[in-house]
Amino acid sequence: VAVTVGVLGLQGDFALHMKSLYQLGVESKTVRTPDELKACDGLILPGGESTTFINLLKKTGMFEAVTSFAEKHALMGTCAGLITLSKTVVGGGMETLGLIDIGVERNAYGRQVDSFVGKVNVDLFPDNQEFEGVFIRAPKICSLGKDVRVLGRLEDEIVLVRNTRVLVMTFHPELTDDARIHGYFVKEMAGTGLSP
Ligand code: GLN
């Protein structure tokens, strides 16, 4: 079965997610309007700036469209995409999609360690459980709801989680040549199998 994965193209590094999907031979599509979302089996929210995402989602009618899309489809979010999909943001005052029951703190590693690369231990693949995590002004996941499963850690820090339909991580797999997390999303969540 062929799967089409939409990548939210309102802002941020969406083209790199399309590169990762291309590496897997998976069809992808830039999504900017509710209409474009209709043709998709899953949606990726990229990194960027979460407050900008929320504003643009509202302006384009995509906030409601993504909310109803999530009733039947899978979503993946990286960094700002994770913040946008989360339930609560520490400090409050920020409206989010609330599609995964986590609390997050933005820019939580502070200015001194703006960006770094670290070894993430993932619980996703049969053999190699190590994934290169590229963290850029990354948030931290500080609370988890009961239905949220931990799938990846950077030392003691929880950095990759999912519920039934939403997979989120605080790092950027699209910035590496390792497309395994995208592959997991497509295979286990967005569709029944990778397209031929
Ligand atoms: N710091 C950004 C935010 O709070 C996220 C950064 C990123 O996506 N790389 O939205």
Residues whose N, C-alpha, C, O or C-beta is under 5 A from the ligand:
A	BS01	LIG	G47 G48 E49 S50 T51 T78 C79 A80 R106 N107 I136 R137
